């Protein structure tokens, strides 16, 4: 069973020194992070990235970074320890795939029982509910199994 990953953004003097991830699954690639600083005072024009946010043009100093895996660092502060000190503990375990599948099956059975109890034929809304139960349940199941593909939630 895998643990829920946690992250830390390490700053010194207001500058990002590192992004650290703990309990990241070995079989998944590390996600890219972007660091955005809207304070562009004193920055050279070629360092500034301009982009639209809604109807407003924004500018910032931007860079991308890949996190470092905590377990590979000899002298790093654990993101989980910091979160625990802030009374924000990370849940220890991700849901078991079997538990997700059982929940999904039960939700479908409950919907079917409600239709039967009402003694009516399924409607379009019933089929939509069934589709959502099955699709969302399968997405959760695939994530629990470590599927890295963006499934389009």
Secondary structure as UniProt FT lines:
FT   STRAND          6..12
FT   TURN            13..14
FT   STRAND          15..22
FT   TURN            26..27
FT   STRAND          32..37
FT   TURN            41..42
FT   HELIX           45..47
FT   STRAND          48..53
FT   TURN            54..55
FT   STRAND          56..66
FT   STRAND          68..69
FT   HELIX           70..72
FT   TURN            74..75
FT   HELIX           79..85
FT   TURN            86..87
FT   HELIX           97..117
FT   TURN            118..119
FT   HELIX           124..144
FT   TURN            145..146
//
